[in-house]
Amino acid sequence: MNAVIDTILNHRTYRDFEPNVVIPNNELDAILACAQQAPSWMNGQHYSIIHIDDVQLREKIVTLQPRNPQIGTCSVFLVFVADLYRAKLASEACDGSFAAVGTPDTVLTMTVDASLAAQNALTVAESLGYGVCPVGGLRLIAPELVDLLDLPPYTFPLFGLCIGKPNVDMRVKPRLPKSAIVHKNRYQTQTLAQQLAQYEQTMLDFNEPREKLPFRQKISNYYQQSFAPKNTALLRRQGFLTTFEDE
């Protein structure tokens, strides 16, 4: 099988890493260079990557995110930041109005750009033999991270990426069947409920210790409440959603 395909199809998330493993600079540089080579809207590259190697800073983040202790033990921890600050500087240089920054579309643009870059970094890290753990929970402490990381206006911390040498093995987690994800020409709803029920049984049979609830119940519980109510206010404070708010 093609090596890239093999790497992607064997993706697993690791949360337990060997301590004191140092990723060589040339490999880290390759991971970051490939992240930067990801496609981006207008080649605007609407993201920044913060490599956090300050032990005390990592400990502060773990204190805020105690369910993600791997932030403190992995070899490399990267924070992917949605970033329109550089676009602001470009606008100022050209006497632009920068009016579009207040619309929801800009948030989508930044998030997509950052996600594509992170996926490149993740895939390359795995191809080099490392384990990875995306940390989406960082957005739950976004207001604190803005202060801890000295983030300027028009930026927003989206998620993190832990990279290191795993000290436990993990199985490849089953995904939903292709027919539940890939639609032809139009979105097909007829069999989705049945497919979700079947997938729930697949996950129960998989019996991952971290999964405390059946799949549908876990999703249902999550979407009953907002876990980051402060983020809307933070987005506005950082310069986003201002036009949306006025409307």
C-alpha positions in Angstrom: 0.0 0.0 0.0 1.1 3.6 -0.6 3.0 4.7 2.5 0.9 7.9 2.9 -2.3 5.9 2.8 -1.0 3.4 5.2 0.0 6.1 7.7 -3.4 7.8 7.5 -5.4 4.6 7.8 -3.4 3.6 10.9 -4.0 6.8 12.7 -4.6 6.5 16.4 -4.7 9.0 19.2 -2.2 8.6 22.0 -2.3 10.2 25.4 0.5 8.4 27.1 4.0 9.4 26.0 7.6 8.3 26.9 9.1 11.0 29.1 12.3 12.8 28.2 12.1 11.9 24.5 13.5 14.8 22.4 12.3 15.1 18.8 15.3 16.2 16.7 15.2 19.7 15.3 15.3 18.5 11.7 12.2 16.4 12.2 10.4 19.1 14.0 11.3 21.5 11.2 9.9 19.0 8.7 6.7 18.7 10.6 6.3 22.5 10.8 7.3 23.0 7.1 4.7 20.5 6.0 2.1 22.3 8.2 2.9 25.5 6.4 2.6 23.8 3.0 -1.1 23.1 3.6 -3.6 24.8 1.2 -5.1 28.1 2.5 -7.7 30.5 1.3 -6.0 33.1 -1.0 -2.7 31.8 0.3 -3.5 34.0 3.3 -2.3 31.4 5.8 -4.8 32.5 8.4 -3.2 30.7 11.3 -0.2 30.8 13.6 1.5 27.9 15.4 2.9 28.4 18.9 5.5 25.8 19.9 5.4 25.7 23.7 8.5 24.2 25.2 8.4 26.2 28.4 7.8 23.6 31.1 6.1 26.0 33.5 3.8 27.3 30.8 2.8 23.8 29.9 2.1 23.1 33.6 -0.2 26.1 33.7 -2.1 24.9 30.7 -2.5 21.4 32.2 -3.8 23.0 35.4 -6.5 24.6 33.3 -7.0 21.4 31.3 -6.6 18.6 33.9 -8.2 16.1 31.6 -5.4 16.5 29.1 -2.2 15.7 31.2 -0.4 14.6 28.0 0.1 18.3 27.3 2.8 18.2 30.0 4.4 14.9 29.0 4.6 14.9 25.2 7.8 15.8 23.5 6.3 18.7 21.4 3.2 20.7 22.1 1.9 23.0 19.4 -1.0 25.4 19.7 -2.8 26.3 16.5 -4.2 29.8 16.5 -6.7 31.3 14.1 -4.9 34.4 12.9 -6.1 37.6 11.1 -3.5 39.8 12.8 -1.2 39.6 9.8 -4.2 40.4 7.6 -4.8 43.5 9.8 -1.2 44.6 9.2 -1.6 44.1 5.4 -4.8 46.1 5.4 -3.1 48.9 7.3 -0.3 48.9 4.8 -2.8 49.3 2.0 -5.2 51.7 3.7 -7.9 49.0 3.7 -11.0 49.1 5.8 -10.6 45.5 7.2 -14.4 45.5 7.4 -14.9 41.8 6.6 -13.2 40.7 9.8 -16.4 41.1 11.7 -18.4 38.5 9.8 -18.8 34.8 10.7 -17.2 33.9 7.3 -13.8 35.0 8.5 -14.0 32.7 11.5 -14.8 29.8 9.1 -11.8 30.8 6.9 -9.3 30.9 9.7 -10.6 27.6 11.2 -10.3 25.8 7.9 -6.8 27.1 7.2 -5.6 26.1 10.7 -7.2 22.7 10.5 -5.6 21.9 7.2 -2.2 22.9 8.5 -2.7 20.8 11.7 -3.7 17.7 9.7 -0.5 18.0 7.6 1.6 18.3 10.8 -0.2 15.3 12.4 0.3 13.1 9.3 4.0 13.9 9.0 4.6 13.3 12.7 3.0 9.9 12.4 5.0 9.1 9.3 8.1 9.8 11.3 7.0 7.1 13.8 5.6 9.4 16.5 2.2 9.3 18.2 -0.1 12.3 18.3 -3.0 13.7 20.2 -5.1 16.6 19.0 -6.4 18.6 21.9 -9.7 20.3 21.0 -10.4 21.1 24.6 -8.1 24.1 24.4 -11.0 26.1 23.1 -12.6 25.6 26.5 -9.9 27.7 28.0 -9.5 30.1 25.2 -9.9 33.3 27.3 -7.1 32.1 29.6 -4.8 31.2 26.7 -5.2 34.6 25.1 -3.5 36.0 28.2 -1.0 33.2 28.8 0.2 33.2 25.2 0.1 37.0 24.7 -2.2 36.7 21.7 -2.9 40.0 19.9 -6.3 41.1 18.6 -7.7 39.2 15.7 -6.4 35.8 16.9 -8.1 32.9 18.7 -6.6 29.7 20.1 -8.4 26.8 18.4 -6.7 23.5 19.4 -3.4 21.9 20.3 -1.3 19.0 19.0 0.8 16.7 21.2 3.6 14.8 19.5 5.8 12.2 21.1 6.8 8.5 21.5 3.8 6.5 22.8 4.5 4.2 25.8 1.3 2.2 25.3 -0.2 0.6 22.2 -3.6 1.8 20.9 -6.0 0.1 18.5 -7.3 1.8 15.4 -10.8 3.0 16.3 -13.6 2.0 14.0 -15.2 4.8 12.0 -18.7 5.2 10.7 -19.4 3.2 7.5 -18.5 5.0 4.3 -22.2 5.2 3.3 -23.0 7.3 6.4 -20.3 9.8 5.6 -19.9 9.9 1.8 -23.0 10.9 -0.2 -23.4 11.0 -3.9 -24.8 14.1 -5.5 -27.2 14.8 -2.6 -27.3 14.3 1.2 -28.9 10.9 1.9 -30.9 10.7 5.2 -32.9 7.5 4.7 -30.7 5.1 6.5 -28.7 7.3 8.8 -30.6 6.5 12.0 -30.1 2.8 11.4 -26.4 3.3 10.6 -25.9 5.2 13.8 -27.5 2.4 15.8 -25.3 -0.1 14.1 -22.2 2.0 14.6 -23.0 2.3 18.3 -23.0 -1.4 18.6 -19.7 -1.5 16.8 -18.2 0.9 19.3 -19.7 -1.1 22.2 -18.0 -4.2 20.8 -14.7 -2.3 20.4 -14.9 -1.6 24.1 -12.5 1.3 24.5 -12.1 2.0 28.2 -12.3 5.8 27.6 -15.8 5.4 26.2 -18.1 5.5 29.2 -21.4 6.0 27.3 -22.9 4.5 24.1 -22.1 6.6 21.0 -25.4 8.3 20.5 -25.8 9.1 24.2 -22.4 10.6 24.3 -23.2 12.9 21.3 -26.6 13.7 22.7 -25.2 14.7 26.1 -22.6 16.9 24.6 -25.1 18.9 22.4 -27.5 19.5 25.3 -25.4 22.5 26.5 -22.7 24.9 25.5 -19.3 24.0 27.0 -17.6 27.3 26.0 -20.2 30.1 26.6 -17.4 32.6 27.1 -16.0 32.1 23.6 -18.6 34.2 21.8 -17.7 37.1 24.0 -14.0 36.4 23.5 -14.4 36.3 19.7 -16.0 39.7 19.8 -13.3 41.0 22.2 -10.7 39.8 19.8 -12.3 41.6 16.9 -14.5 38.9 15.3 -18.3 38.7 14.9 -18.7 42.4 15.4 -20.8 42.8 12.2 -22.7 39.7 13.1 -23.4 41.1 16.6 -24.7 44.4 15.1 -27.1 42.6 12.8 
